[in-house]
Amino acid sequence: MENEHTKILVVDDEQDIKSLFEMKFRREIRRGELDFSFAFSGEEALNFMQDHASEVVLILSDINMPGMSGIELLKKIRVDHPSPHPKVMMITAYNDDDYYQQAIRNGANDFLTKPLDFSILKEKLETL
């Protein structure tokens, strides 16, 4: 029987986020519990979602990115992918109430700040 794994799309313009996630979640990845994909822009994330929408359970998206912001990406995902509805956690370097309100208003399920506390993130992922 195949392991049930959770497919997560991480969207961040910082390229080193990929190696950071692969290091922090290496046990979960090796055990087949979590399956991470990475997009380095909002546009790249939307392209990925066109092909994999039904697989993605969670999107972790940075808010501050060049080009399409995480808030704009969130709006498009909520319109273009209503069902099945992926959970979306927004990530920002700024503990900014305005971003928080915008993210919640546009359908974000949760909010994290940078630098990411991976122990908190792991706890949140266990509830998916």
N, C-alpha and C positions, 0 to 999 in steps of 0.2 A: 504494500500500500504506500502510495506517495505521501510524503510529508505535506501537511497544509502549510503553505508559506504566504506571508503577507508581502505584496508588491508595493514598494514605496518609491515615489518619484521625488528626488531632491532637486530643487531649482535654485541655483545660486551662480552669480557671475564669477565667483572666486574658484579657480580651477582646483586649488588644493583641498576643497571641501570633499572631493571624491576619496582621496587617500585617507583623510581624517575619518570619514564615516566607515570606510573599509577597515580601518584599524580599530575604531571604537566598537564596531559590531562584528568583529571577525568570528567570534564564537557562534553568534546567531546566524551569520551567513553560512558558515561551515556546516552547521546543523540543518540548514535548509529552512529555518524559521522565517527569516527575512530575506527579501530579494530587492536590492536597491538598483535603481536606474538613475542617471544623472542628466540634467539639462542645464546648460550654462547661460540660458536666456529665456525670457518668457516665450519668445517665438519658437525656440527649440522645444520647449515644454508642450506648446500647443500641437506642434508637429508630432511629437511622441504620443500625445493623447489621442490623436486621430487614429493611430494604429493600435493603441493598447488601452483604450478607455475602459473596457470592461474588466481588465486585469488590475488596474491601479486602485488600491484601497485607500491610500493616503498620499497626499501631496504636501511636502514640506517646502515652502517657498520663501526666499528672501524677499523683503519688500523693496529695498533700495538696489535697483539694477539699472544699468544703462538701457536705453530703449524702453521696452515695455516694463513697467513696474510690477511688483508682486500684486498690488491691488488691482491693476488692470487685468493681469492674468487671472486672478480670482474671479473677477466679474465675467470674463469670457468662459471660464470653466463652468461657472454656475449656469450660464445661458446655454452653452454648447453641449454640456454633458450632464443633463438633469438626471439621467437614470442609466446605470446605477450611479448614485451620487458619491464621488470620492470625498473623504474627509480632507479638509485643508487646514494645515497649521502654518501660520505666517511667522516669519523670523525677521527680526530687525535688530540693528546694532543700537538703536535708540529706544530708550524706554519712554516712548512718546504716546501720550494719551490720544492724540489726534489720529495717529496711525492705528491704534488699537480700536478706536470707535469706527474708523473707516473699514477696517478688516471685519469686525463683527457685523456691521451694517451690510456688508457685501457677502455675508455667508461664511466667514471663516469659522471653523470649529474650535480653534485654539490659537494661542499666541505664545511665542518663545522669544527670548532676547539673546543677542550675542554678547559675549562668547557663550556658545551653547553649553548648558550643563547636561552632559550626556546621561547622568544618572536620572535626572528628571525626565528627559526624553524617553529613556528606556521604560520608566514607570508608565508614561503615557501610552507607549506602544503596546504594553501588556494589556491595556484595556480595549484595544481595537477588536 
